[in-house]
C-alpha cells in the first residue's frame, strides 16, 4: 500500500495556511517488520511536520510585525538573510527579512529583523533539555549518538555540539542563582515561608560523593568534583554537581535543588550512603 502523510495548518479564522505532503512511502503487510512505521519513517514524518509548522509560525509572526507598532505604517524591506533554528526534530532553515525602522520613533539602528524578536535563541529549549538531561547521565558522544538514533536531529550533532550547549545551559543556571549565598532564614527555615510550600509526603534522601579528575592539559594536576542526587519519595530525583575549588556558592546550589523539590527545613533530610 502507498502511505501519504499530509500536514494541514489552519488559522484561527479557518483559513488554510499550508497543506503539505510531508512523507510518502510504500508499506507491505506480509511481514512483522512492515507493520507500522519504521524508526526512519517516523523520523521523516516528524522532520516534515516540524518544517511545515515552524515555517507557518514564522510567517504568521512576520505578518503581524511588518507594520510599525506605533503608527501602523508598513515597514519597507531592506533585504533578507538565512536563519537556522535547531530543534529536536531537525534544523529548520528560515528566511529572515530585514526591514527599515519607521521614522516616527528614534532608534539606534536604521534596520532590524523582526524574526529576531521571536527567535531569541537559535536552539529550541526542548532540544537543550534533552541534550542536558542525557549528557548528565553519560558521555557527550553517547548522548549525540542516542539523539540521532531516535530523533531527526541535525546529522552534524556531535560531542562538541552537546558540550557547548551543556555549558551554555550551565552558565544560564549560574546566572539565575545570583551572586550571593542564601539568607540565613532560607537555610534554617522560615515558618511563614514554609506555609506556601508543598510538604513532601516522606523524607528526602541526599546522596553525595566526590572524586578527583585529572587536568586534560596538565597531566600532573587534578581537581575534586562533588556530585550528588536528591531523592524524595513522592517525586522525581534531581542531580547536582560542582568543582570544590572553583564554585563560590555550593551551598546555594544544593539549596536550590532541594527547594525545587518542595523541601522545608522541618522535613527529615537523610544522608545517603
Residue, then its C-alpha position, 0 to 999 in steps of 0.5 A: x500500500x502507498x502511505x501519504x502523510x499530509x500536514x494541514x495548518x489552519x488559522x484561527x479564522x479557518x483559513x488554510x495556511x499550508x497543506x503539505x505532503x510531508x512523507x510518502x512511502x510504500x508499506x507491505x503487510x506480509x511481514x512483522x517488520x512492515x507493520x507500522x512505521x519504521x524508526x526512519x519513517x517516523x523520523x521523516x514524518x516528524x522532520x516534515x511536520x516540524x518544517x511545515x509548522x515552524x515555517x507557518x509560525x514564522x510567517x504568521x509572526x512576520x505578518x503581524x510585525x511588518x507594520x510599525x507598532x506605533x503608527x501602523x505604517x508598513x515597514x519597507x524591506x531592506x533585504x533578507x538573510x538565512x536563519x537556522x533554528x535547531x530543534x529536536x526534530x531537525x534544523x529548520x532553515x528560515x528566511x529572515x527579512x530585514x526591514x527599515x525602522x519607521x521614522x516616527x520613533x528614534x532608534x539606534x539602528x536604521x534596520x532590524x529583523x523582526x524574526x529576531x524578536x521571536x527567535x531569541x535563541x537559535x536552539x529550541x529549549x526542548x532540544x537543550x533539555x534533552x541534550x542536558x538531561x542525557x549528557x548528565x547521565x553519560x558521555x557527550x558522544x553517547x548522548x549525540x549518538x542516542x539523539x540521532x538514533x531516535x530523533x531527526x536531529x541535525x546529522x552534524x550533532x556531535x560531542x562538541x555540539x552537546x558540550x557547548x550547549x551543556x555549558x551554555x545551559x550551565x552558565x544560564x543556571x549560574x546566572x539565575x542563582x545570583x551572586x550571593x549565598x542564601x539568607x540565613x532564614x532560607x537555610x534554617x527555615x522560615x515558618x511563614x515561608x514554609x506555609x506556601x510550600x508543598x510538604x513532601x509526603x516522606x523524607x528526602x534522601x541526599x546522596x553525595x560523593x566526590x572524586x578527583x579528575x585529572x587536568x586534560x592539559x596538565x597531566x600532573x594536576x587534578x581537581x575534586x568534583x562533588x556530585x550528588x542526587x536528591x531523592x524524595x519519595x513522592x517525586x522525581x530525583x534531581x542531580x547536582x554537581x560542582x568543582x570544590x575549588x572553583x564554585x563560590x556558592x555550593x551551598x546555594x546550589x544544593x539549596x536550590x535543588x532541594x527547594x525545587x523539590x518542595x523541601x522545608x527545613x522541618x522535613x527529615x533530610x537523610x544522608x545517603x550512603 
